[in-house]
Amino acid sequence: MKRLFIILLVWALPVISMFGQSTDNIEVDVTKLNSDELRVYQQLKSKMVAEKNNVVTPEKIERYAEIGKAFGSAFKECWGAVSKDAERFAQSPAGRLAMFLVSWKIMSEDVQGLLKSTIRWITAVSIWLVITPVFILFTYRNCITKKRGRILSEEKVGFLRTKISYDRPESPCHGDMTAVYGLCYLVFLGVLALVAFV
């Protein structure tokens, strides 16, 4: 592969060199230039000579390839030594502590956010589990018509059973406000969702 690349580069050198060369040569009479113009002319000439010296040749390409190969093998050796030393350090107690501190520094904000959201969820679910039965109980006591009224008679039917007859059904104190109770429960769920999700 390397030889094929060099052969292709050698064939392409004349084409590449044509783009780098100027076809028109300008001759300048140096005796008619003042000191500033002469300095600029000399700088331009030195740049042109430097550009001519930077021509790519197969020898230079091969030399650069050898330098790259040497650099690659040196890098591989250095990387092997560093990775072995890093592995030994990671297995030591100080290395484990350093790894923990680095990972904590990287992940601390995520862990804190996860902990906060977990606490919010636990709090919201606990409040929901306590308050929902209370709402159900209040709604049942205050809004649902009960079948009892005044007790008219009690008669013993069995060992632990008693038959009670009532005068009339008792009307609830907030029978017409069942929708308000439901609305209050929805507001409670909304506030709870804000606590849990925001």
C-alpha positions in Angstrom: 0.0 0.0 0.0 2.8 2.3 0.9 4.7 1.6 -2.4 1.5 2.2 -4.4 1.0 5.5 -2.7 4.6 6.5 -3.5 4.3 5.5 -7.1 1.0 7.5 -7.5 2.6 10.5 -5.8 5.7 10.4 -8.1 3.4 10.3 -11.2 1.4 13.2 -9.8 4.5 15.4 -8.9 4.8 17.0 -12.3 1.2 18.1 -12.2 1.5 19.3 -8.7 4.7 21.2 -9.5 3.0 22.9 -12.5 0.5 24.6 -10.1 3.2 25.8 -7.8 5.4 27.5 -10.5 4.9 30.8 -12.2 5.4 30.8 -16.0 6.3 34.4 -16.3 9.6 35.6 -14.9 9.9 39.2 -14.0 13.3 40.7 -14.0 13.9 43.6 -11.7 16.8 46.1 -11.9 18.1 46.2 -8.4 20.1 49.3 -8.9 17.0 51.4 -9.4 15.4 50.3 -6.1 15.5 52.3 -2.9 16.3 50.6 0.5 12.7 49.8 1.4 11.9 48.3 -2.0 15.1 46.3 -2.0 14.3 44.8 1.4 10.8 43.8 0.2 12.4 42.3 -3.0 14.8 40.3 -1.0 12.0 39.0 1.2 10.1 37.9 -1.8 13.1 36.2 -3.3 13.8 34.3 0.0 10.2 33.1 0.0 10.5 31.9 -3.6 13.7 30.0 -2.8 12.0 28.5 0.3 9.0 27.4 -1.8 11.4 25.8 -4.4 13.1 23.9 -1.6 9.8 22.5 -0.3 9.2 20.3 -3.4 7.9 16.9 -2.6 10.2 14.1 -3.6 9.9 10.3 -3.0 12.9 10.4 -0.7 11.2 13.1 1.5 8.0 11.1 1.5 9.8 8.0 2.6 11.6 9.9 5.2 8.4 11.3 6.6 6.8 7.9 6.5 9.8 6.6 8.6 9.4 9.5 11.0 5.7 8.8 11.3 6.3 5.1 12.0 8.9 5.9 14.7 6.5 8.4 16.2 3.7 5.8 16.2 5.8 3.1 17.9 7.0 5.6 20.5 3.5 6.7 21.2 2.4 3.0 21.5 5.2 2.4 24.0 4.3 5.5 26.0 0.7 4.6 26.0 1.4 1.0 27.1 3.5 2.3 30.1 0.9 4.9 31.0 -2.0 2.4 30.8 -0.2 -0.1 33.0 0.7 2.5 35.6 -2.9 3.8 35.5 -4.3 0.3 36.0 -2.0 -0.3 39.0 -3.0 3.0 40.5 -6.7 2.3 39.9 -6.4 -1.0 41.9 -4.8 0.8 44.9 -7.0 2.3 47.7 -5.9 5.8 46.8 -6.8 5.2 43.2 -10.3 3.9 44.2 -10.8 7.0 46.4 -9.7 9.2 43.5 -12.0 7.4 41.1 -14.9 7.8 43.5 -14.2 11.5 43.9 -13.9 12.0 40.2 -17.1 10.1 39.5 -18.9 12.0 42.3 -17.8 15.3 40.9 -19.1 14.3 37.5 -22.4 12.7 38.7 -23.2 14.7 41.8 -25.8 16.9 40.3 -27.5 14.0 38.6 -27.5 12.0 41.9 -28.8 15.0 43.8 -31.6 15.5 41.3 -32.5 11.8 41.4 -32.6 11.9 45.2 -34.8 15.0 45.2 -37.2 13.6 42.7 -37.4 10.3 44.7 -38.1 12.1 47.9 -40.8 14.2 46.1 -42.5 11.0 44.7 -42.4 9.2 48.1 -43.9 12.3 49.8 -46.6 12.7 47.1 -47.6 9.1 47.1 -47.7 9.0 50.9 -49.9 12.1 51.1 -52.2 10.7 48.4 -52.5 7.4 50.3 -53.4 9.2 53.5 -55.7 12.0 52.2 -57.7 9.9 49.6 -59.5 7.8 52.2 -60.2 10.9 54.3 -61.8 12.6 51.3 -63.8 9.4 50.6 -65.0 9.3 54.2 -66.0 13.0 54.3 -67.8 12.7 51.0 -69.7 9.6 52.2 -70.6 11.2 55.5 -71.6 14.6 54.2 -73.0 14.0 50.7 -74.6 10.5 50.5 -78.1 9.8 51.7 -78.2 7.3 54.5 -81.0 4.9 55.0 -81.3 5.5 58.7 -83.3 8.1 60.5 -84.6 7.9 64.1 -84.5 4.4 65.6 -88.0 3.1 66.1 -87.3 -0.4 67.4 -84.5 -2.9 68.1 -85.1 -6.6 68.2 -82.6 -9.3 68.8 -82.6 -11.8 65.9 -79.6 -14.1 66.7 -76.6 -14.4 69.0 -74.9 -11.2 67.9 -77.4 -9.9 65.4 -79.9 -7.2 66.0 -82.6 -5.9 63.7 -83.1 -2.2 63.8 -86.0 -0.3 62.2 -85.7 3.4 61.5 -88.3 6.2 61.2 -87.1 7.9 58.0 -83.9 8.2 56.0 -81.5 10.9 57.3 -80.7 13.6 54.8 -77.1 14.5 54.4 -75.9 17.9 55.5 -74.1 18.7 52.1 -76.1 16.5 49.7 -76.2 19.2 47.0 -72.5 19.9 47.2 -71.0 16.6 46.0 -69.5 18.4 42.9 -67.7 20.8 45.2 -66.2 17.9 47.1 -65.0 16.4 43.8 -63.6 19.7 42.7 -61.7 20.0 46.0 -60.3 16.5 45.4 -59.2 17.4 41.9 -57.5 20.6 43.2 -55.7 18.4 45.8 -54.5 16.0 43.0 -53.3 19.0 41.0 -51.3 20.4 43.9 -49.9 16.9 44.6 -48.9 16.5 41.0 -47.1 19.9 41.1 -45.2 18.7 44.2 -44.2 15.4 42.6 -43.4 16.4 39.0 -42.0 20.0 39.3 
